[in-house]
Amino acid sequence: NRENEIRERTADLSRVCEELKEEQDKFRTITSAALDAVIMMDHNGCIVFWNRAAEKIFGHTSEAVMGKELHLFLAPERYRVPYAKGLPGFVKTGTGDAVGKAVELTALRKDGTEFPIELSLSSVKVKNNWNAVGIVRDITERKQTEENVKSALEEKTVLLQEIHHRVKNNMQVISSLISLQASKIRNEKARVALKDCQEQIQ
């Protein structure tokens, strides 16, 4: 009887372990296929998960960053003080200014160059401790496109102002010529017609 109970428990544990392994395999497959970086930081601020896209985006291999303090690798120095101030609150409550939002920041590549990112941050409780999961997207191309559009709009605005200015000047010249011509004409009907024409131009 006791042996049967042990066998049943062992079978249950094996089934649960198999299900967990299957879930882990699914998670690894999804995160390794993702185009965005998926990074997990533990309650000490250290990296505990780093997918292939993170390697590609930041230039650091998984082996090089695992267990290292995330912000020393990925954040420009100007962000480190605010991060240090916010970490204790996050560790206690799992909340923070960036949690549950998509925010645009600047990140650091392995070669030291800065680039724009969009960060979506979530908090997850693991073994009674708050951990952070970040989805990071490199938005360099998007920012370049936005800059190009902004530049093109500024150019068009300047062009329209120039056209407006030139048209206004030309109309003023025409109005002045009509006024000059009207002053020389004795015929009242012709003078009224020219005055009407001048008003239309105005």
C-alpha positions in Angstrom: 0.0 0.0 0.0 2.8 2.4 1.0 4.8 1.4 -2.1 1.8 2.1 -4.4 1.4 5.6 -2.8 5.1 6.3 -3.3 4.9 5.1 -7.0 1.8 7.3 -7.6 3.6 10.3 -6.0 6.7 9.7 -8.1 4.6 9.4 -11.2 2.8 12.7 -10.3 6.2 14.4 -9.7 7.6 13.1 -13.0 4.5 14.4 -14.9 4.8 17.8 -13.2 8.5 17.9 -14.0 7.8 17.0 -17.6 5.1 19.7 -17.9 7.5 22.3 -16.4 10.2 21.3 -18.8 7.7 21.6 -21.7 6.7 25.1 -20.5 10.4 26.1 -20.2 11.1 24.8 -23.7 8.2 26.9 -25.0 9.4 30.0 -23.2 12.9 29.6 -24.5 11.6 29.0 -28.1 9.4 32.1 -27.9 12.1 34.4 -26.4 14.8 33.1 -28.7 12.7 33.8 -31.7 11.7 37.3 -30.5 13.0 40.3 -32.4 13.0 42.4 -29.2 15.4 41.9 -26.3 13.9 40.1 -23.4 15.8 40.8 -20.2 15.1 39.8 -16.6 16.6 41.5 -13.6 16.5 40.0 -10.1 15.8 41.9 -6.8 19.5 42.7 -6.6 19.5 44.5 -10.0 21.4 41.6 -11.6 20.7 40.0 -15.0 19.1 36.6 -14.8 17.7 36.2 -18.3 19.1 37.5 -21.6 17.7 36.3 -25.0 19.4 36.2 -28.4 17.8 39.5 -29.5 19.4 41.2 -26.4 22.8 39.8 -27.6 22.2 41.2 -31.1 21.0 44.6 -29.9 23.5 45.3 -27.1 26.5 43.3 -28.3 27.0 41.3 -25.1 26.8 37.5 -25.0 24.5 35.9 -22.4 27.6 34.4 -20.7 29.2 37.9 -20.3 26.2 39.5 -18.6 24.5 36.8 -16.5 24.7 37.7 -12.8 26.1 41.2 -13.6 24.5 44.4 -12.5 22.2 45.4 -15.4 22.6 49.2 -15.3 26.4 49.1 -15.3 26.2 47.3 -18.7 23.2 48.9 -20.4 22.5 52.4 -19.0 24.5 55.6 -19.7 26.0 57.0 -16.5 23.3 59.8 -16.2 20.6 57.2 -15.6 22.5 55.4 -12.8 21.6 57.7 -9.9 17.9 57.7 -10.6 18.0 54.0 -10.9 19.8 53.5 -7.6 17.2 55.7 -5.9 14.3 53.8 -7.4 15.5 50.2 -6.9 14.8 49.9 -3.2 11.1 50.9 -3.7 10.8 48.5 -6.6 12.3 45.6 -4.5 9.7 46.3 -1.8 6.5 46.9 -3.9 7.2 45.8 -7.5 6.2 49.3 -8.6 8.1 52.2 -10.1 7.9 55.1 -12.5 8.5 52.9 -15.6 6.7 49.8 -14.5 3.6 49.0 -16.7 4.5 51.6 -19.3 6.4 51.9 -22.5 9.1 54.5 -22.1 11.7 55.9 -24.5 15.3 55.9 -23.1 18.8 55.9 -24.3 20.8 52.6 -23.9 24.5 51.7 -24.2 26.0 49.1 -26.6 29.0 47.0 -25.8 31.2 49.4 -27.9 30.1 52.4 -25.7 27.8 54.0 -28.3 24.4 55.3 -27.1 21.2 54.5 -29.0 17.5 55.0 -28.5 15.3 52.3 -27.1 11.7 51.7 -26.2 11.4 49.8 -22.9 8.3 48.0 -21.7 8.8 47.0 -18.0 6.8 44.6 -15.9 7.3 43.2 -12.4 7.2 39.5 -11.6 7.4 37.9 -8.1 9.9 35.0 -8.0 10.5 33.2 -4.7 8.9 36.1 -2.8 11.1 38.7 -4.4 10.2 41.3 -7.1 12.0 40.8 -10.4 11.8 43.1 -13.4 11.2 41.8 -17.0 12.0 44.3 -19.7 11.1 44.1 -23.4 13.6 46.3 -25.2 13.2 47.5 -28.8 15.9 49.3 -30.7 14.1 52.4 -32.2 17.1 53.9 -34.0 15.4 53.6 -37.4 12.1 55.0 -36.1 13.9 58.0 -34.6 15.8 58.6 -37.8 12.5 58.5 -39.8 10.9 60.9 -37.3 13.9 63.2 -37.7 13.6 63.1 -41.5 9.9 63.8 -41.4 10.4 66.7 -39.0 13.2 68.1 -41.2 11.0 67.8 -44.3 8.1 69.5 -42.6 10.4 72.4 -41.5 11.7 72.7 -45.1 8.2 72.8 -46.5 7.1 75.4 -43.9 10.0 77.6 -44.9 9.2 77.1 -48.6 5.5 77.9 -48.1 6.5 81.1 -46.1 8.8 82.1 -49.0 6.1 81.4 -51.6 3.6 83.4 -49.5 6.0 86.3 -49.2 6.7 86.4 -52.9 3.1 86.1 -53.9 2.2 88.9 -51.5 5.0 91.1 -52.9 3.9 90.4 -56.5 0.3 91.2 -55.7 1.4 94.4 -54.0 3.3 95.4 -57.2 0.2 94.7 -59.3 -2.0 96.7 -56.9 0.4 99.6 -57.1 0.5 99.5 -60.9 -3.3 99.5 -61.0 -3.4 102.4 -58.6 -0.9 104.4 -60.8 -2.9 103.6 -63.9 -6.2 104.6 -62.2 -4.8 108.0 -61.3 -4.1 108.8 -65.0 -7.6 107.7 -66.3 -10.3 110.4 -66.6 -13.1 108.0 -67.4 -15.1 107.4 -64.2 -16.4 103.9 -65.1 -12.9 102.8 -66.1 -11.5 104.2 -62.8 -14.2 102.4 -60.7 -13.4 99.1 -62.6 -9.7 99.5 -61.8 -10.5 100.3 -58.1 -12.7 97.1 -57.9 -9.9 95.1 -59.5 -7.4 96.6 -56.9 -9.8 95.6 -54.0 -10.1 92.1 -55.4 -6.3 91.8 -55.3 -6.2 93.2 -51.8 
